[in-house]
Amino acid sequence: MTSAIFLDRDGTLNEQAPPHEHVTTREQFRFLPGVLDALAFLAQNSERRIAIVTNQSCIGRGTATRAQVDALHAWMVGQIESAGGRVDGLYICPHRFEDACRCRKPGPGMFLDAAREMGVDLGRSVIVGNTITDMIAARCASVRECYLSLAGWPYEHPPPDEGDAYTVTGDLSDAARLIVARERRV
């Protein structure tokens, strides 16, 4: 059984939209600095699967269709692959917070689906995200190696000190170097 590197989308891979708005088009989508290089580095230096896990309530709210979000993701994956990276799985929660579904982070549903569909050992997997919600979802799914990226940290104050619950990194590039370094030591 293999392990995976789970990545949040908004605020980890691309610039986060303003509050109560969503990134739903190519024109709105901007990769954060260094992300494409970091993804290429992970693809070349890690044997782990790479999967994106993203809440996309814009679908449930009716501000975008599933087809629009899927088209954006197809374009995004194409950009990642053109830069030398890869995406082995992409998991979307289309629900609103109010729907109380099992897949919306901080719930573990997308991680559990990825584990089943991709044959992933969650206990040996990692997450890179930009919110505490990402960290909670990963922990609920038994992912123990968690990286909180400050590149897309959506708050003015620093993240709460959670002891060893996660490692704070400046961005995906920092997290990628740590992931690969730890992988090589094991």
N, C-alpha and C positions, 0 to 999 in steps of 0.2 A: 504494500500500500504506500502511496506517495504522500507527500505533504504539499501545502499550497502557501502562496503569498496572497493574502486577500487585501484588496485595495478599495478604499472608499473612492467615490468619484469627485463630487463637488467639494472643493477646498483641499483636496489631496492631489488630484490630477489636474484640475482646472480651477480657474477663478470662481469663487462662490458668487452667486447672484445676490443682490440686495435682499434684505428681509422681505418675505412674502412674495418673492419673485422666483422664477425658475429659469435655468439654462436649458432651452429647448431647440435652439437652432445653431447651425454652424457659425453664424454671425455673432452669436452670444458666447460661443464656446472659445475660451482662451486657455491653452495649456499653461500651467504655472512654470516659471523658469526652471530649467534643468530636468523637467519631468520626462521628456522623451529620451534624453541621454540616460537617465536613471533606469527607465524601463528597458532600454537596450542593454545596459550593464547587467540587470537582473536576468534577462533572457540569455546572455552569454555566460554568466558566472554562477547561476543557480540551476539545480535540477528540479526545483519545485515548480508545480503548476502555478500559473498566475491567473487570478480571478478577481473581477470587479464585483463588489456588492454595493448597491446603491438604492436608497429610498428615492422614489420619483413620484411624489404625491400629486404632481401636476397632472398626471393621468387621471387619478381618482377625483381631482377637483375640476376636471374638464377644461383645463387651460392648455392641454396638449393631448394628442391622441397617442395610443401605444405605437401606431405606425410612425408618427413623427419622432418619438423618442428612439425607436428602433433604427430609423434612418440616421439620426444623429450618432447613435452608437456605432453603426456600421462605418460611418465616416471616421469617427474617433479611432476605432480599431485599425482602420486603413492607415491613418496617420502614424499610429504607434508602430505598425508593421513596417511601414516605409522607412521609419527611423531605426529599424533593427530590433524592435521589441516584439512582444507577443502577448496575446490575451487568450488563455485557454478556456475561460468561462466568464459569462457576464450574467449576473443575477440582479433582477429589478423587483422592488416592491412598488406596485402601482397605487397602493392604498393610502388613504388619508390617516392621520394620527387617530382620528375619531373612530375609525373602523376597527381598531383593536385587533388587527390580524396577527398571525404568528410570524410573518416574514419581515415586517417593518422593524428596522433597528430602533430600539435596543433589543428587540426579540431576535432569537438565533435562527429563524427559519431559512434565510438565504444561505447561511453557513451549512446548515444541516442538508439542504437541497444539494449544495455543491459537493459535500462529502459523499452523498449517495450517488450522484450522477457522475462525478469525476473520480471516485475511488480515493478520496482524500482522508488521511488520518488527521483529524482536527487537533489532537493533542500535540502533534509535531508541526503544526502550521503557525503562520504569523499573520498579523494584521497591521496595516498602516492606514490610519485615519486621522481626521482633524477634529473630532469631537469626543467627548466622554461617552456619548451614546454609541459610537463605534467600538470603544473599548469594552463597554458593558455587553454589547451584543456578542463580541468575540469571546469574552469570558464565559457568557452563558452557554456558548457552543463548545466550551472546553479548549479554546485557543488560548495558550498561555503566554506566547511571545507577542507583546503588543507595543506598537510605536505610535505615539501621538505627535503628528507633524504640526509644527507651529506656523508653517508657510500659509496655511489656510485657516488658522485658528480664528474663529468668528467672534471672539470676545476681546474686550479691551484689557481685561485683567488676566494674569497668568493662570494656567490650569491649576486645579487643586492638587495638592501633594497627596498622591495615593500610594506612597511607599513604592513597593515593587510591582504594582499593578500594571504599569506601563513605563516605557522609556520615552522621554521627550526628545524629539529631534527637530532640527531647524526646518527640514524639508524632506521630500522623498529621496533625494540623493544621499543625504546623511543616513536615513533609515536603510537604504539599499546597501550601503557600505557595511553597516553594522550587521545586517542580515547575512550577507555573504561571509563576513569575517567569522561570525558565530557558526555558520554552517560548516565552514572549513575546519573549525576546531573540534567539531563533534565526530 
